[in-house]
């Protein structure tokens, strides 16, 4: 049996974070969460999750800065799959994370949580 996949969700909107955590747990993931970018980076470096789901606009450190920090970790972070969530469909943000090999950029209002879970499973080949 394959090991349970660990997902880190970094989201500052509590209702959204709780909904994502709950749905991912029900889908069988081991879920870690953080409410700001700095906490997200700390947890990510300590736990080395299999996948990151990051909001872009957050307190203390935004999602794009988190991506830069994670990608600078050559042991684990350089190729961990990352899905960005945002309230903005901002081409500038999209292009700024694409150069860090982040190609999944979801505008929250366009996606259901089940769609995000399916994308996560696809990224992790499960």
C-alpha positions in Angstrom: 0.0 0.0 0.0 1.3 3.4 -0.9 2.1 5.8 1.9 -0.4 8.6 2.8 0.5 11.8 1.0 1.2 14.8 3.1 -0.2 18.2 1.9 0.6 21.6 3.4 -2.2 24.2 2.9 -1.2 27.8 3.5 -4.2 30.1 3.5 -5.1 33.1 5.7 -8.9 33.0 5.2 -9.9 30.7 8.1 -13.2 29.5 6.5 -11.4 28.6 3.3 -8.5 27.0 5.2 -10.9 24.9 7.3 -12.9 23.8 4.3 -9.7 22.7 2.4 -8.3 20.9 5.4 -11.5 19.1 6.0 -12.0 18.0 2.4 -8.4 16.9 2.0 -8.5 14.9 5.2 -11.7 13.2 4.0 -9.9 12.4 0.7 -7.3 10.5 2.7 -4.4 13.0 2.9 -2.3 13.8 5.9 -2.9 17.6 6.1 -0.7 20.3 7.6 -1.9 23.9 7.6 -0.6 27.4 8.2 -2.3 30.8 8.2 0.6 33.0 6.9 3.6 32.6 4.6 6.3 32.6 7.3 4.6 29.8 9.3 4.1 28.0 6.0 7.8 28.1 5.1 8.7 26.9 8.6 6.3 23.9 8.5 7.3 23.1 4.9 11.0 23.0 5.7 10.4 20.9 8.9 7.8 18.4 7.4 8.8 18.2 3.7 5.2 17.7 2.5 4.5 16.0 -0.9 2.5 18.9 -2.1 1.9 22.6 -1.2 -1.2 24.6 -1.7 -0.5 28.3 -1.3 -2.7 31.4 -1.2 -0.9 34.4 -2.8 -2.0 37.3 -0.7 -1.2 36.5 2.9 0.2 38.3 6.0 3.9 38.2 7.0 5.0 36.6 3.7 3.0 36.4 0.4 2.7 33.1 -1.6 5.2 34.2 -4.3 7.8 34.8 -1.6 7.0 31.4 -0.1 7.6 29.8 -3.5 10.9 31.5 -3.9 12.0 30.4 -0.4 10.8 26.8 -0.9 12.5 26.5 -4.4 15.8 27.6 -2.8 15.8 24.4 -0.7 17.7 22.0 -3.1 17.1 18.9 -1.0 13.3 18.8 -1.1 11.8 22.1 -2.2 13.3 22.4 -5.6 10.8 20.1 -7.2 7.9 19.7 -4.8 4.6 20.3 -6.6 2.9 23.6 -5.7 -0.6 24.7 -6.5 -1.3 28.5 -6.1 -4.7 29.7 -5.0 -5.8 33.3 -5.4 -8.7 35.6 -5.5 -7.0 37.4 -8.4 -6.6 36.2 -12.0 -3.5 38.4 -12.3 -1.2 37.5 -15.2 1.7 39.2 -13.4 1.4 36.8 -10.5 1.0 33.8 -12.8 4.2 34.7 -14.7 6.1 35.4 -11.5 5.5 31.9 -10.2 5.8 30.1 -13.5 9.6 30.8 -13.5 9.7 28.7 -10.3 8.1 25.8 -12.1 4.6 26.5 -10.6 2.1 26.0 -13.4 -1.1 25.4 -11.4 -2.6 28.8 -10.6 -6.3 28.5 -9.6 -8.6 31.5 -9.0 -10.7 30.5 -6.0 -14.0 31.5 -7.4 -13.5 29.4 -10.5 -12.8 26.1 -8.7 -14.6 23.8 -6.3 -12.6 22.2 -3.5 -13.2 18.7 -5.1 -11.5 20.0 -8.3 -8.5 21.1 -6.2 -8.3 17.7 -4.6 -8.5 16.0 -8.0 -5.7 18.2 -9.3 -3.6 17.4 -6.1 -4.1 13.6 -6.8 -3.1 14.1 -10.4 0.1 16.0 -9.3 0.9 13.2 -6.9 0.0 10.3 -9.3 -2.6 8.9 -6.9 
